[in-house]
Amino acid sequence: MVRVGAVLHLLGAILVIFGLTLLVPLALSWALDDGALSAFDEALMLTLTGGGGLWLATRRRRRELTPRDGFLMVFLVWTCLPLIAALPIYIHIEALSFTDAYFEAASGLTATGATVLSGLDRLPPSINLWRVQLHWLGGLGIIVLAVAVLPVLGIGGRQIFSAEVPGPFKEKRLTARLAETAKGFWMIYSGFTVLCAIAYRLAGMGWFDAAVHAMSTLSLGGFSSHDESLGYFRSNAVDAVAVVFAFAGALSFATHFTAWRSRSLRAYGRDPEAKGIALVLGLSVLGIALFLWREGVYADFATALRYAALNVVSVATTLGLASTDYSLWPPFAPLWMLFLCTFTTCSASTGGGIKMMRALVMVKQMMRETRLLLHPRARIPLRLGGEVVPNHVVFAVLAYMTLYGTSVVVLLFLMTFSGLDLLTAVSATLATLNNTGPGLGAVGPSTTYAGLTDFQTWLCTFAMLLGRLELFTVFVVFTPGFWRQ
């Protein structure tokens, strides 16, 4: 039976820790006197009061969580944190509805990057910082951060980590102690973010824009401080920095961690996901560039390659930053990019989608079934990266893909039922479920999600959370067996 009291006790602690992150934009607002200080003051007070009160009220229920408790914990964290994250935005922007504020916050924390806001250039810097800070915290997972901190409070985090880390091989830990693994991930993540900010600065951005876009890029989030996104800078160097660090964010941080510990790049060569992503992205960028050049969208191949590289990599890795309105390209290009975002990220990366690992397993399973039709009595193991993939992993991937496909179909029918045109409905479903951000049609890169009805906005919000928690973590909480002894 799920021990709700123990879960709520831990939730209260996480809410307090998360509330303290409000101090960063609060300090910036105070230093710049940008008019948003009272919004952060109120949000901080409400968060510390609510989270601290919940923690104290359930302090007698404190105990180690079971795996079942971990699923409920993850679900509650990712549905409750957007409530807190929405407060500064909701308080400061008077015309913003609660639905839109929650959507914006959920989009930030899930590193989706879909936005309902316009006039970003005129927003207080502290609000823009808070939006990308949500990306940065949510990118690798606020739960992993909590796992590294909560053991100090005497609260184990292994069950939460097991429920949070995506991918079919999440049971492989990289160090003997889970907290060390989480800290290692965040060390690599922070290091990449600093390097990205410096690179953006050298490419011509100011320090504030460099920090904002570095957090957005490494988290594969997509929020920007400008309505034109990266197109605002009109810089080849800025585009190149975004491509390099988006690719880094799309790779597994387990592989980054292994490479760092071994002081060798061989870890990337041994990672089948990394090789698969590099191949898919390389061929897609060249193919789309040639297609745009042939169609006369750009006068020369070099220009076509520049725009294809940034926008294809950005959408495919679920980053979502754009340098042009690619929805105006011939339909094949944006539709192919939207297809890529369903699988062109690694397990244990900051990206969304089904992950390259599952896609590779599915392809190899199809090949194995084809060979078995020719040789019914043969024993053909499924190998990936030189290792045999156990059948239970293959079955889990097949079940996930079934649930993923079902979710896409159901969400798509609901979107069209609500009145959206087919292109907008399809792209909004895929863009939010895969945590990509901008779609096509009415939710394209040059527009926002503000034109959706409240029902459509909540559907997109649910899709973002569903994609971020990899489907089963959400659906298992709603099964009757989850609540039985």
C-alpha positions as CSV (number, residue, x, y, z in Angstrom):
1,M,0.0,0.0,0.0
2,V,1.3,3.5,-0.8
3,R,2.2,5.3,2.3
4,V,0.9,8.8,1.5
5,G,2.1,10.4,4.7
6,A,5.7,9.5,4.0
7,V,5.4,10.7,0.4
8,L,3.9,14.0,1.5
9,H,6.6,14.5,4.1
10,L,9.3,14.2,1.4
11,L,7.2,16.4,-1.0
12,G,7.2,19.1,1.6
13,A,11.0,19.0,1.8
14,I,11.3,19.2,-2.0
15,L,8.9,22.1,-2.2
16,V,11.0,24.1,0.3
17,I,14.2,23.3,-1.6
18,F,12.6,24.3,-4.8
19,G,11.2,27.5,-3.2
20,L,14.8,28.5,-2.3
21,T,15.7,28.7,-6.0
22,L,13.4,31.7,-6.2
23,L,16.1,33.6,-4.4
24,V,18.2,33.8,-7.6
25,P,15.7,35.8,-9.8
26,L,14.6,37.7,-6.6
27,A,18.1,38.9,-6.1
28,L,18.4,39.9,-9.8
29,S,15.0,41.8,-9.6
30,W,16.2,43.6,-6.5
31,A,19.5,44.5,-8.1
32,L,18.0,45.8,-11.3
33,D,14.8,47.1,-9.8
34,D,12.9,45.7,-12.7
35,G,9.5,45.8,-11.1
36,A,9.0,42.1,-10.4
37,L,10.4,42.0,-6.9
38,S,7.0,41.8,-5.2
39,A,6.0,38.8,-7.3
40,F,9.0,36.9,-6.2
41,D,8.6,38.0,-2.6
42,E,5.0,36.7,-2.5
43,A,5.9,33.5,-4.3
44,L,8.7,32.7,-2.0
45,M,6.6,33.4,1.1
46,L,3.8,31.1,-0.1
47,T,6.1,28.3,-1.1
48,L,8.1,28.2,2.1
49,T,5.0,28.5,4.2
50,G,3.2,25.7,2.2
51,G,6.1,23.4,1.8
52,G,7.4,23.9,5.4
53,G,3.9,23.4,6.8
54,L,3.5,20.2,4.9
55,W,6.9,18.9,6.0
56,L,6.2,19.7,9.7
57,A,2.6,18.3,9.6
58,T,3.9,14.9,8.3
59,R,7.2,14.7,10.2
60,R,6.0,11.6,12.2
61,R,5.4,9.8,8.9
62,R,9.1,10.0,7.8
63,R,10.5,6.7,6.6
64,E,12.3,5.2,3.6
65,L,10.1,5.0,0.5
66,T,9.2,1.8,-1.3
67,P,9.4,1.7,-5.2
68,R,5.6,2.2,-5.3
69,D,6.0,5.3,-3.2
70,G,8.6,6.5,-5.6
71,F,6.2,6.5,-8.5
72,L,3.7,8.6,-6.5
73,M,6.4,10.9,-5.4
74,V,7.6,11.6,-8.9
75,F,4.1,12.2,-10.1
76,L,3.3,14.6,-7.3
77,V,6.5,16.5,-7.7
78,W,6.0,17.1,-11.4
79,T,2.4,18.2,-11.0
80,C,2.9,20.3,-7.8
81,L,6.1,22.2,-8.8
82,P,4.5,24.0,-11.7
83,L,2.0,25.5,-9.2
84,I,4.9,27.1,-7.4
85,A,6.8,27.9,-10.6
86,A,3.8,29.7,-12.0
87,L,3.4,32.0,-9.1
88,P,5.8,34.8,-10.1
89,I,4.6,34.8,-13.7
90,Y,0.9,34.8,-12.6
91,I,1.4,37.5,-10.0
92,H,3.4,39.8,-12.2
93,I,1.5,39.5,-15.5
94,E,-2.0,40.6,-14.5
95,A,-3.7,39.6,-17.8
96,L,-2.4,36.0,-17.7
97,S,-4.9,33.4,-16.7
98,F,-4.0,30.6,-14.2
99,T,-4.3,28.0,-17.0
100,D,-1.7,29.9,-19.1
101,A,0.6,30.5,-16.1
102,Y,0.5,26.8,-15.2
103,F,1.2,25.9,-18.8
104,E,4.2,28.2,-19.0
105,A,5.6,26.9,-15.8
106,A,5.0,23.2,-16.8
107,S,6.6,23.9,-20.1
108,G,9.6,25.4,-18.3
109,L,10.1,22.5,-15.9
110,T,9.5,19.8,-18.5
111,A,12.1,21.6,-20.7
112,T,9.5,21.7,-23.5
113,G,9.7,25.4,-24.4
114,A,6.2,25.9,-25.6
115,T,5.1,29.4,-24.6
116,V,1.9,31.5,-24.3
117,L,3.9,34.7,-23.8
118,S,4.8,37.3,-26.3
119,G,6.7,40.6,-25.9
120,L,9.6,38.6,-24.2
121,D,12.0,41.5,-25.0
122,R,9.9,43.8,-22.7
123,L,9.6,41.3,-19.8
124,P,11.6,42.0,-16.7
125,P,15.0,40.3,-16.9
126,S,14.2,38.4,-13.6
127,I,11.1,36.9,-15.2
128,N,13.0,35.7,-18.2
129,L,15.7,34.4,-15.9
130,W,13.1,32.4,-13.9
131,R,11.7,30.9,-17.0
132,V,15.0,29.5,-18.2
133,Q,16.0,28.6,-14.7
134,L,13.0,26.3,-14.7
135,H,14.4,24.7,-17.8
136,W,17.8,24.3,-16.2
137,L,16.4,22.7,-13.1
138,G,13.9,20.5,-15.0
139,G,16.3,19.5,-17.8
140,L,18.2,16.8,-16.0
141,G,15.5,16.4,-13.4
142,I,14.7,18.2,-10.2
143,I,14.4,14.7,-8.7
144,V,18.0,13.9,-9.4
145,L,19.0,17.1,-7.7
146,A,16.9,16.2,-4.7
147,V,18.5,12.7,-4.6
148,A,21.9,14.4,-4.2
149,V,20.7,16.7,-1.4
150,L,18.1,14.8,0.6
151,P,20.4,12.1,1.9
152,V,21.9,14.9,4.0
153,L,18.5,15.1,5.7
154,G,18.4,11.4,6.3
155,I,15.9,10.7,3.5
156,G,16.9,8.0,1.0
157,G,16.3,8.7,-2.7
158,R,17.0,5.5,-4.5
159,Q,13.3,4.8,-5.2
160,I,12.7,8.3,-6.6
161,F,15.7,8.0,-8.9
162,S,14.5,4.6,-10.3
163,A,11.2,6.2,-11.1
164,E,12.6,9.3,-12.7
165,V,15.6,8.3,-14.8
166,P,14.4,7.5,-18.3
167,G,15.4,4.6,-20.6
168,P,15.3,0.9,-20.7
169,F,18.7,0.5,-19.0
170,K,18.1,2.8,-16.1
171,E,18.9,0.1,-13.5
172,K,22.7,0.5,-14.3
173,R,24.1,2.8,-11.8
174,L,27.5,4.5,-12.5
175,T,28.9,4.7,-9.0
176,A,28.5,2.7,-5.9
177,R,26.4,5.4,-4.2
178,L,23.3,6.9,-5.9
179,A,24.0,10.4,-4.5
180,E,27.4,10.4,-6.1
181,T,25.9,9.5,-9.4
182,A,23.4,12.4,-9.1
183,K,26.1,14.8,-8.1
184,G,28.3,13.6,-11.0
185,F,25.4,14.3,-13.5
186,W,24.9,17.7,-12.1
187,M,28.6,18.5,-12.2
188,I,28.8,17.6,-15.9
189,Y,25.6,19.4,-16.5
190,S,26.8,22.6,-14.8
191,G,30.2,22.4,-16.5
192,F,28.6,22.2,-19.9
193,T,26.3,25.1,-19.1
194,V,29.2,27.4,-18.1
195,L,31.1,26.5,-21.2
196,C,28.0,27.1,-23.3
197,A,27.5,30.6,-21.7
198,I,31.1,31.5,-22.4
199,A,30.8,30.3,-26.0
200,Y,27.7,32.4,-26.5
201,R,29.4,35.4,-25.0
202,L,32.4,35.0,-27.4
203,A,29.9,34.6,-30.2
204,G,28.6,38.1,-29.6
205,M,25.8,37.8,-26.9
206,G,25.7,39.9,-23.8
207,W,26.4,38.1,-20.6
208,F,22.7,38.0,-19.6
209,D,21.6,36.6,-22.9
210,A,24.5,34.2,-22.9
211,A,23.5,32.8,-19.5
212,V,19.8,32.7,-20.4
213,H,20.4,30.8,-23.7
214,A,23.0,28.5,-22.2
215,M,20.5,27.3,-19.6
216,S,17.9,26.9,-22.3
217,T,20.3,25.1,-24.7
218,L,21.8,22.5,-22.3
219,S,18.4,21.7,-20.9
220,L,17.0,21.3,-24.5
221,G,14.3,23.6,-23.3
222,G,13.8,26.4,-25.9
223,F,12.7,29.5,-23.9
224,S,14.4,32.6,-25.1
225,S,14.6,36.2,-23.8
226,H,13.6,37.4,-27.3
227,D,10.5,36.9,-29.4
228,E,12.6,36.1,-32.5
229,S,14.5,33.4,-30.5
230,L,18.0,32.9,-31.9
231,G,17.0,34.8,-35.1
232,Y,17.3,38.0,-33.0
233,F,21.1,37.7,-33.1
234,R,21.5,36.9,-36.9
235,S,24.8,35.3,-36.2
236,N,26.5,32.3,-37.7
237,A,28.6,31.9,-34.6
238,V,25.6,31.9,-32.3
239,D,23.9,29.3,-34.4
240,A,27.0,27.1,-34.4
241,V,27.2,27.3,-30.6
242,A,23.6,26.2,-30.3
243,V,24.1,23.3,-32.6
244,V,27.2,22.0,-30.7
245,F,25.7,22.2,-27.2
246,A,22.2,21.0,-28.3
247,F,24.0,17.9,-29.6
248,A,25.8,17.6,-26.2
249,G,22.5,17.9,-24.3
250,A,21.0,15.2,-26.5
251,L,23.6,12.7,-25.6
252,S,23.4,10.6,-22.5
253,F,24.8,12.2,-19.4
254,A,25.8,8.7,-18.3
255,T,28.1,8.6,-21.3
256,H,29.4,12.1,-20.6
257,F,30.0,11.0,-17.0
258,T,31.8,7.8,-18.1
259,A,34.0,9.8,-20.6
260,W,34.9,12.3,-17.9
261,R,35.8,9.6,-15.3
262,S,37.9,7.6,-17.8
263,R,39.4,10.8,-19.3
264,S,38.7,9.3,-22.7
265,L,36.4,9.9,-25.7
266,R,36.0,6.2,-26.3
267,A,32.9,6.1,-24.3
268,Y,31.1,8.0,-27.1
269,G,32.3,5.5,-29.7
270,R,31.0,2.6,-27.6
271,D,27.6,4.2,-27.2
272,P,25.2,3.0,-29.9
273,E,22.8,5.8,-29.2
274,A,25.4,8.5,-29.7
275,K,26.5,7.0,-33.0
276,G,22.8,6.7,-34.1
277,I,22.0,10.3,-33.3
278,A,25.2,11.6,-35.0
279,L,24.3,9.6,-38.2
280,V,20.6,10.7,-38.2
281,L,21.4,14.3,-37.6
282,G,24.2,14.5,-40.1
283,L,22.2,12.9,-42.9
284,S,19.1,15.0,-42.1
285,V,21.0,18.3,-42.0
286,L,22.7,17.6,-45.3
287,G,19.4,16.3,-46.9
288,I,17.3,19.2,-45.7
289,A,19.9,21.7,-46.8
290,L,20.1,20.2,-50.3
291,F,16.2,20.1,-50.4
292,L,15.9,23.8,-49.5
293,W,18.6,24.8,-52.0
294,R,16.9,22.8,-54.8
295,E,13.5,24.2,-54.0
296,G,15.0,27.8,-54.2
297,V,14.3,28.7,-50.5
298,Y,17.9,29.9,-50.2
299,A,20.0,31.2,-53.1
300,D,23.1,29.2,-52.2
301,F,23.9,25.9,-50.5
302,A,26.0,27.5,-47.7
303,T,23.0,29.6,-46.5
304,A,20.7,26.6,-46.8
305,L,23.2,24.6,-44.7
306,R,23.4,27.2,-42.0
307,Y,19.6,27.4,-41.5
308,A,19.1,23.7,-41.9
309,A,21.9,22.9,-39.3
310,L,20.5,25.1,-36.6
311,N,16.8,24.4,-37.1
312,V,17.0,20.7,-37.9
313,V,19.3,20.0,-34.9
314,S,17.2,22.2,-32.6
315,V,13.8,20.5,-33.4
316,A,15.3,17.0,-33.7
317,T,17.0,17.2,-30.2
318,T,13.8,18.8,-28.8
319,L,15.6,22.1,-28.1
320,G,13.1,24.3,-30.0
321,L,15.1,27.4,-30.5
322,A,14.8,28.8,-34.0
323,S,16.6,31.2,-36.3
324,T,13.8,31.5,-38.9
325,D,10.2,30.5,-39.3
326,Y,10.8,27.0,-40.7
327,S,7.0,26.5,-41.0
328,L,7.2,28.5,-44.2
329,W,9.6,26.0,-45.8
330,P,8.2,23.4,-48.2
331,P,6.1,21.0,-46.0
332,F,8.5,18.0,-46.3
333,A,11.2,19.8,-44.3
334,P,9.3,20.8,-41.1
335,L,7.4,17.5,-41.2
336,W,10.6,15.5,-41.3
337,M,12.0,17.7,-38.5
338,L,8.9,17.0,-36.4
339,F,9.4,13.2,-37.1
340,L,13.0,13.4,-35.9
341,C,12.0,14.9,-32.5
342,T,10.2,11.6,-31.6
343,F,13.5,9.7,-31.2
344,T,16.7,11.7,-31.7
345,T,17.8,12.0,-28.1
346,C,19.5,9.6,-25.8
347,S,18.3,7.9,-22.6
348,A,19.5,9.9,-19.6
349,S,19.7,13.0,-21.7
350,T,17.8,16.3,-21.2
351,G,15.7,15.6,-24.3
352,G,12.3,14.2,-24.9
353,G,10.7,11.7,-27.2
354,I,10.9,7.9,-27.1
355,K,14.8,8.0,-27.1
356,M,17.2,6.6,-29.6
357,M,17.7,3.4,-27.5
358,R,14.1,2.4,-27.8
359,A,14.1,3.2,-31.6
360,L,17.2,1.0,-32.1
361,V,15.7,-1.9,-30.1
362,M,12.5,-1.6,-32.2
363,V,14.5,-1.7,-35.5
364,K,16.6,-4.6,-34.4
365,Q,13.6,-6.5,-33.2
366,M,11.9,-6.0,-36.6
367,M,15.0,-7.4,-38.3
368,R,15.1,-10.3,-35.9
369,E,11.4,-11.2,-36.5
370,T,12.1,-11.0,-40.3
371,R,15.0,-13.5,-39.9
372,L,12.9,-15.8,-37.7
373,L,10.3,-16.0,-40.5
374,L,13.0,-17.5,-42.7
375,H,14.6,-19.6,-39.9
376,P,11.8,-20.4,-37.4
377,R,14.0,-22.7,-35.2
378,A,17.0,-20.3,-35.0
379,R,18.1,-18.7,-31.8
380,I,18.9,-15.1,-32.8
381,P,19.9,-12.8,-29.9
382,L,19.2,-9.1,-30.1
383,R,22.5,-7.2,-29.7
384,L,23.0,-3.6,-29.1
385,G,26.4,-2.0,-28.5
386,G,28.0,-5.5,-28.5
387,E,25.7,-6.7,-25.6
388,V,22.7,-9.0,-25.7
389,V,19.5,-7.2,-24.9
390,P,17.4,-9.3,-22.6
391,N,13.9,-10.3,-23.8
392,H,12.2,-8.6,-20.9
393,V,13.8,-5.3,-22.0
394,V,12.5,-5.9,-25.6
395,F,9.0,-6.6,-24.2
396,A,9.2,-3.4,-22.1
397,V,10.1,-1.4,-25.1
398,L,7.3,-2.9,-27.1
399,A,4.8,-2.1,-24.3
400,Y,6.2,1.5,-24.1
401,M,5.8,2.0,-27.9
402,T,2.2,0.7,-27.7
403,L,1.4,3.1,-24.9
404,Y,3.2,5.9,-26.8
405,G,1.2,5.3,-30.0
406,T,-2.0,5.1,-28.1
407,S,-1.3,8.3,-26.3
408,V,-0.6,10.1,-29.6
409,V,-3.8,8.8,-31.1
410,V,-6.0,9.7,-28.1
411,L,-4.5,13.2,-27.7
412,L,-4.8,13.8,-31.5
413,F,-8.5,12.9,-31.5
414,L,-9.1,15.1,-28.5
415,M,-7.3,18.0,-30.1
416,T,-9.3,17.7,-33.3
417,F,-12.5,17.2,-31.4
418,S,-11.8,20.5,-29.6
419,G,-11.7,22.4,-33.0
420,L,-8.1,22.5,-34.0
421,D,-7.2,22.0,-37.6
422,L,-5.3,18.8,-38.4
423,L,-1.8,20.3,-38.9
424,T,-2.0,22.2,-35.7
425,A,-3.4,19.3,-33.8
426,V,-0.8,16.8,-35.0
427,S,2.1,19.2,-34.4
428,A,0.9,20.4,-31.0
429,T,0.5,16.8,-29.9
430,L,3.9,15.7,-31.0
431,A,5.6,18.9,-30.0
432,T,4.3,18.7,-26.4
433,L,4.4,14.9,-25.9
434,N,8.0,14.9,-27.1
435,N,8.8,18.1,-25.1
436,T,9.9,19.9,-28.2
437,G,8.0,23.2,-27.9
438,P,7.1,24.9,-31.2
439,G,4.9,23.0,-33.6
440,L,3.4,24.0,-36.9
441,G,0.3,25.8,-38.0
442,A,-1.2,27.9,-35.3
443,V,1.5,26.9,-32.8
444,G,4.5,27.4,-35.2
445,P,7.9,28.9,-34.3
446,S,6.7,32.4,-35.1
447,T,3.6,32.2,-32.9
448,T,2.7,31.0,-29.4
449,Y,0.2,28.6,-27.8
450,A,-1.8,31.6,-26.5
451,G,-4.5,31.1,-29.2
452,L,-5.5,27.8,-27.8
453,T,-8.7,27.4,-25.6
454,D,-8.3,26.4,-22.0
455,F,-9.3,22.8,-22.8
456,Q,-6.6,22.6,-25.5
457,T,-4.0,24.2,-23.3
458,W,-4.7,21.7,-20.5
459,L,-4.4,18.9,-23.0
460,C,-1.0,20.2,-24.1
461,T,0.0,20.6,-20.4
462,F,-0.9,17.0,-19.7
463,A,1.0,15.9,-22.8
464,M,4.1,17.7,-21.6
465,L,4.0,16.1,-18.2
466,L,3.2,12.7,-19.7
467,G,6.2,12.9,-22.1
468,R,8.5,14.1,-19.4
469,L,7.6,11.3,-17.0
470,E,7.8,8.7,-19.8
471,L,4.2,7.6,-19.8
472,F,4.2,4.7,-17.4
473,T,5.1,6.8,-14.4
474,V,1.9,8.7,-14.9
475,F,-0.4,5.9,-15.9
476,V,0.6,3.5,-13.2
477,V,-0.6,5.9,-10.5
478,F,-4.1,5.7,-12.0
479,T,-4.3,1.9,-11.9
480,P,-6.5,0.3,-9.2
481,G,-3.7,-2.2,-8.4
482,F,-1.3,0.7,-7.5
483,W,-3.5,1.6,-4.5
484,R,-4.1,-1.9,-3.3
485,Q,-2.1,-3.8,-0.6
